[in-house]
Amino acid sequence: MDFPEDLFYTKTHEWAKKEGDNKARIGITSHAQSELGDVVYVELPALDRIVKAGGACTVVESVKAAYDIYAPVSGKVIETNTDLENNPQLINEDPYGKGWFFIIEMEDPQQLSNLLSNKEYEKLCQAK
């Protein structure tokens, strides 16, 4: 299992990567994609949608079931990964790279400090 150091993690298995002063790239963790199984569909959030930290903002469907994906931080969706529309399996193949979901312009970049470090997230995954 991979736990990159430059990411912030949620207890619900999303990750956020700070980009610049007030942007964060969002995806789901390697642990999450392995639990989901083969991803077959992603419903990306609308551009300019305002999301709240901890609020459901998109849906992923796998061969097992559909799952809500939660925003790690609050802000406005400014970009989505449209490659996922035709290639949702990118989430399984490269969850920390090409399998990202969207970019948020953060309302408050300090919210990242409320998330888990890679070590804390690794402990969370091992406890299950």
DRENMARFI-830315 format. One record per residue: residue number from 1; x negated, y, z negated of N, C-alpha, C in turn. Coordinates in Angstrom, 2 decimals, always signed. Layout:
# DRENMARFI-830315
  num       nu       nv       nw      cau      cav      caw       cu       cv       cw
  NUM        X        Y        Z        X        Y        Z        X        Y        Z
...
# end
This chain:
# DRENMARFI-830315
  num       nu       nv       nw      cau      cav      caw       cu       cv       cw
    1    -0.85    -1.18    +0.00    +0.00    +0.00    +0.00    -0.90    +1.24    +0.00
    2    -0.51    +2.23    +0.77    -1.31    +3.43    +0.96    -0.70    +4.60    +0.19
    3    -1.54    +5.36    -0.53    -1.09    +6.51    -1.32    -2.02    +7.70    -1.05
    4    -1.88    +8.37    +0.11    -2.78    +9.48    +0.44    -2.82   +10.55    -0.66
    5    -4.02   +11.04    -0.94    -4.23   +12.02    -2.02    -3.68   +13.41    -1.71
    6    -3.57   +13.75    -0.42    -3.18   +15.12    -0.07    -1.66   +15.31    -0.01
    7    -0.89   +14.33    -0.47    +0.56   +14.42    -0.43    +1.14   +14.53    -1.84
    8    +2.36   +15.04    -1.90    +3.15   +15.08    -3.12    +4.29   +14.09    -2.92
    9    +4.69   +13.40    -3.97    +5.66   +12.31    -3.86    +6.87   +12.52    -4.76
   10    +7.99   +11.92    -4.36    +9.20   +11.93    -5.19    +9.46   +10.53    -5.74
   11   +10.27   +10.48    -6.78   +10.65    +9.18    -7.34   +11.57    +8.42    -6.39
   12   +12.14    +9.13    -5.41   +13.02    +8.49    -4.42   +12.25    +8.13    -3.14
   13   +10.93    +8.20    -3.19   +10.02    +7.70    -2.15    +9.89    +8.56    -0.90
   14   +10.11    +9.87    -1.06    +9.77   +10.80    +0.01    +8.40   +11.40    -0.30
   15    +7.74   +11.93    +0.73    +6.48   +12.65    +0.53    +6.59   +14.04    +1.14
   16    +5.77   +14.95    +0.63    +5.67   +16.31    +1.16    +4.20   +16.66    +1.30
   17    +3.85   +17.26    +2.43    +2.48   +17.70    +2.66    +2.51   +19.20    +2.88
   18    +1.82   +19.93    +2.03    +1.79   +21.38    +2.15    +1.02   +21.76    +3.41
   19    +1.60   +22.68    +4.18    +0.97   +23.18    +5.39    +1.05   +24.70    +5.36
   20    -0.10   +25.33    +5.26    -0.11   +26.78    +5.14    +0.40   +27.20    +3.76
   21    +0.86   +28.43    +3.65    +1.29   +28.96    +2.36    +2.66   +28.48    +1.92
   22    +3.59   +28.32    +2.88    +4.96   +28.07    +2.46    +5.70   +27.02    +3.29
   23    +4.96   +26.13    +3.92    +5.61   +25.08    +4.71    +5.24   +23.71    +4.15
   24    +6.16   +22.77    +4.31    +5.90   +21.39    +3.89    +6.46   +20.43    +4.92
   25    +5.62   +19.49    +5.34    +6.03   +18.41    +6.24    +6.58   +17.29    +5.36
   26    +7.71   +16.70    +5.75    +8.42   +15.72    +4.92    +8.53   +14.38    +5.64
   27    +8.38   +13.30    +4.89    +8.57   +11.96    +5.43    +8.89   +10.99    +4.30
   28    +8.92    +9.71    +4.61    +9.09    +8.70    +3.56    +7.80    +7.90    +3.44
   29    +7.60    +7.34    +2.28    +6.34    +6.67    +1.97    +6.24    +5.29    +2.63
   30    +5.04    +4.79    +2.65    +4.79    +3.44    +3.15    +5.59    +2.43    +2.35
   31    +5.66    +2.64    +1.04    +6.46    +1.76    +0.18    +7.93    +1.77    +0.62
   32    +8.46    +2.95    +0.86    +9.87    +3.08    +1.26   +10.14    +2.38    +2.58
   33    +9.29    +2.60    +3.58    +9.54    +1.99    +4.88    +9.43    +0.47    +4.81
   34    +8.56    -0.04    +3.93    +8.45    -1.50    +3.82    +9.68    -2.09    +3.14
   35   +10.26    -1.35    +2.20   +11.50    -1.78    +1.54   +12.69    -1.72    +2.51
   36   +12.70    -0.71    +3.37   +13.80    -0.55    +4.33   +13.83    -1.67    +5.37
   37   +12.67    -2.12    +5.77   +12.60    -3.03    +6.90   +12.55    -2.22    +8.19
   38   +12.86    -2.86    +9.30   +12.75    -2.19   +10.60   +13.76    -1.06   +10.73
   39   +13.26    +0.16   +10.91   +14.11    +1.34   +11.09   +14.62    +1.35   +12.52
   40   +15.94    +1.51   +12.67   +16.55    +1.48   +14.00   +17.18    +2.82   +14.41
   41   +17.39    +3.73   +13.43   +18.03    +5.02   +13.75   +17.70    +6.03   +12.66
   42   +17.51    +7.28   +13.08   +17.29    +8.39   +12.15   +18.21    +9.53   +12.55
   43   +18.92   +10.06   +11.59   +19.73   +11.25   +11.81   +18.94   +12.42   +11.24
   44   +18.36   +13.23   +12.09   +17.54   +14.35   +11.64   +18.42   +15.52   +11.22
   45   +17.97   +16.34   +10.25   +18.76   +17.50    +9.85   +18.75   +18.56   +10.95
   46   +19.77   +19.39   +10.96   +19.85   +20.47   +11.95   +18.79   +21.53   +11.65
   47   +18.26   +22.13   +12.71   +17.35   +23.26   +12.53   +18.07   +24.38   +11.80
   48   +17.34   +25.10   +10.97   +17.85   +26.22   +10.16   +18.75   +25.78    +9.01
   49   +18.90   +24.47    +8.82   +19.70   +23.99    +7.69   +18.96   +24.30    +6.39
   50   +19.70   +24.78    +5.41   +19.14   +25.04    +4.09   +19.31   +23.76    +3.27
   51   +18.19   +23.27    +2.73   +18.21   +22.06    +1.91   +17.78   +22.40    +0.50
   52   +18.28   +21.65    -0.46   +17.94   +21.85    -1.86   +17.12   +20.67    -2.36
   53   +16.14   +20.93    -3.17   +15.31   +19.87    -3.75   +16.20   +18.84    -4.43
   54   +16.00   +17.59    -4.07   +16.79   +16.50    -4.66   +18.10   +16.23    -3.95
   55   +18.45   +17.06    -2.97   +19.70   +16.88    -2.24   +19.51   +16.02    -1.00
   56   +20.50   +15.19    -0.71   +20.45   +14.37    +0.50   +20.46   +15.29    +1.72
   57   +19.56   +15.01    +2.68   +19.49   +15.91    +3.83   +19.42   +15.18    +5.16
   58   +19.23   +13.88    +5.14   +19.20   +13.11    +6.37   +19.45   +11.64    +6.04
   59   +19.65   +10.84    +7.07   +19.95    +9.42    +6.89   +19.04    +8.60    +7.78
   60   +18.59    +7.48    +7.23   +17.80    +6.50    +7.99   +18.57    +5.20    +7.98
   61   +18.68    +4.57    +9.14   +19.32    +3.26    +9.21   +18.28    +2.22    +9.57
   62   +18.31    +1.12    +8.84   +17.41    +0.01    +9.14   +18.26    -1.21    +9.45
   63   +17.61    -2.31    +9.73   +18.35    -3.55   +10.00   +19.08    -4.00    +8.74
   64   +18.69    -3.48    +7.58   +19.31    -3.86    +6.30   +20.52    -3.00    +5.95
   65   +20.38    -1.66    +6.05   +21.45    -0.75    +5.62   +21.08    +0.69    +5.99
   66   +21.96    +1.62    +5.63   +21.68    +3.04    +5.81   +21.28    +3.64    +4.46
   67   +20.32    +4.56    +4.49   +19.80    +5.15    +3.28   +19.71    +6.66    +3.42
   68   +20.09    +7.38    +2.35   +19.93    +8.83    +2.32   +18.46    +9.16    +2.06
   69   +18.01   +10.22    +2.68   +16.68   +10.77    +2.45   +16.88   +12.12    +1.78
   70   +16.13   +12.36    +0.70   +16.31   +13.55    -0.12   +15.19   +14.56    +0.11
   71   +15.54   +15.84    +0.05   +14.54   +16.90    +0.21   +13.68   +16.98    -1.04
   72   +12.36   +16.92    -0.89   +11.48   +17.05    -2.06   +11.44   +18.48    -2.62
   73   +11.67   +19.46    -1.74   +11.64   +20.87    -2.11   +12.80   +21.58    -1.42
   74   +13.12   +22.76    -1.91   +14.19   +23.57    -1.32   +13.64   +24.47    -0.23
   75   +14.47   +24.75    +0.77   +14.07   +25.66    +1.82   +14.87   +25.47    +3.09
   76   +14.33   +25.96    +4.20   +15.01   +25.91    +5.49   +14.26   +24.98    +6.42
   77   +15.01   +24.10    +7.10   +14.42   +23.20    +8.09   +14.04   +24.03    +9.31
   78   +12.74   +24.03    +9.64   +12.28   +24.85   +10.77   +11.79   +24.02   +11.95
   79   +11.61   +22.72   +11.73   +11.16   +21.84   +12.82   +11.57   +20.41   +12.47
   80   +11.94   +19.65   +13.50   +12.23   +18.23   +13.30   +11.38   +17.41   +14.25
   81   +11.15   +16.17   +13.88   +10.34   +15.27   +14.70   +11.26   +14.55   +15.69
   82   +11.47   +15.18   +16.83   +12.39   +14.64   +17.83   +11.90   +13.33   +18.43
   83   +10.61   +13.00   +18.25   +10.10   +11.72   +18.73   +10.82   +10.55   +18.05
   84   +11.34   +10.79   +16.85   +12.03    +9.72   +16.11   +13.36    +9.34   +16.75
   85   +13.94   +10.25   +17.53   +15.24    +9.96   +18.15   +15.15    +8.76   +19.10
   86   +14.07    +8.69   +19.85   +13.88    +7.58   +20.78   +12.96    +6.50   +20.24
   87   +12.20    +6.81   +19.21   +11.23    +5.87   +18.64   +11.31    +5.84   +17.12
   88   +12.43    +5.44   +16.54   +12.52    +5.43   +15.07   +11.53    +4.49   +14.42
   89   +11.01    +3.53   +15.18   +10.04    +2.59   +14.62    +8.72    +3.27   +14.24
   90    +8.52    +4.53   +14.67    +7.33    +5.28   +14.24    +7.27    +5.39   +12.72
   91    +8.44    +5.38   +12.08    +8.49    +5.44   +10.62    +7.82    +4.21   +10.02
   92    +8.06    +3.04   +10.60    +7.43    +1.82   +10.13    +5.96    +1.76   +10.50
   93    +5.63    +2.22   +11.69    +4.27    +2.11   +12.21    +3.30    +3.11   +11.60
   94    +3.77    +4.33   +11.31    +2.88    +5.40   +10.86    +3.64    +6.38    +9.95
   95    +4.05    +5.93    +8.75    +4.91    +6.77    +7.91    +4.29    +8.09    +7.47
   96    +2.95    +8.17    +7.40    +2.29    +9.40    +6.97    +1.77   +10.24    +8.14
   97    +1.95    +9.74    +9.35    +1.47   +10.45   +10.54    +2.62   +10.74   +11.48
   98    +2.71    +9.96   +12.55    +3.72   +10.20   +13.59    +5.15    +9.95   +13.11
   99    +5.33    +9.32   +11.95    +6.66    +9.02   +11.44    +7.25   +10.07   +10.50
  100    +6.70   +11.29   +10.51    +7.27   +12.36    +9.68    +8.66   +12.73   +10.17
  101    +9.49   +13.35    +9.29   +10.88   +13.66    +9.63   +11.09   +15.12   +10.03
  102   +10.69   +16.06    +9.16   +10.96   +17.48    +9.42   +10.02   +18.35    +8.61
  103   +10.00   +19.65    +8.96    +9.20   +20.63    +8.24   +10.15   +21.65    +7.62
  104    +9.88   +21.94    +6.35   +10.67   +22.90    +5.59    +9.84   +24.17    +5.37
  105   +10.46   +25.31    +5.58    +9.89   +26.57    +5.11   +10.37   +26.69    +3.66
  106    +9.44   +26.53    +2.74    +9.81   +26.42    +1.33   +10.30   +27.73    +0.73
  107   +11.36   +27.62    -0.05   +11.90   +28.73    -0.81   +10.90   +29.13    -1.90
  108   +10.31   +28.12    -2.55    +9.37   +28.34    -3.64    +8.30   +27.25    -3.60
  109    +7.13   +27.55    -3.03    +6.07   +26.54    -2.93    +5.66   +25.94    -4.28
  110    +5.95   +26.63    -5.37    +5.62   +26.09    -6.70    +6.41   +24.82    -7.01
  111    +7.51   +24.57    -6.29    +8.28   +23.34    -6.51    +7.42   +22.10    -6.27
  112    +6.38   +22.21    -5.46    +5.51   +21.06    -5.21    +4.90   +20.54    -6.51
  113    +4.67   +21.44    -7.47    +4.07   +21.03    -8.74    +5.01   +20.15    -9.57
  114    +6.29   +20.11    -9.20    +7.25   +19.25    -9.90    +7.22   +17.81    -9.38
  115    +6.51   +17.59    -8.27    +6.46   +16.27    -7.64    +5.31   +15.45    -8.21
  116    +5.27   +14.18    -7.84    +4.27   +13.26    -8.35    +2.97   +13.33    -7.54
  117    +1.85   +13.12    -8.21    +0.57   +12.97    -7.52    +0.52   +11.56    -6.92
  118    -0.50   +11.29    -6.12    -0.62    +9.95    -5.54    -0.82    +8.90    -6.63
  119    -1.55    +9.22    -7.68    -1.78    +8.27    -8.77    -0.48    +7.99    -9.54
  120    +0.30    +9.05    -9.80    +1.58    +8.88   -10.50    +2.55    +8.06    -9.66
  121    +2.56    +8.33    -8.36    +3.46    +7.59    -7.48    +3.04    +6.13    -7.39
  122    +1.74    +5.88    -7.31    +1.25    +4.50    -7.26    +1.69    +3.73    -8.50
  123    +1.60    +4.37    -9.67    +2.05    +3.72   -10.93    +3.54    +3.42   -10.87
  124    +4.32    +4.34   -10.32    +5.77    +4.16   -10.20    +6.06    +2.93    -9.33
  125    +5.36    +2.78    -8.23    +5.58    +1.66    -7.32    +5.15    +0.34    -7.96
  126    +4.10    +0.36    -8.72    +3.61    -0.86    -9.37    +4.52    -1.30   -10.51
  127    +5.25    -0.36   -11.09    +6.14    -0.67   -12.21    +7.40    -1.38   -11.78
  128    +7.70    -1.37   -10.49    +8.95    -1.96   -10.00    +8.80    -3.43    -9.75
# end
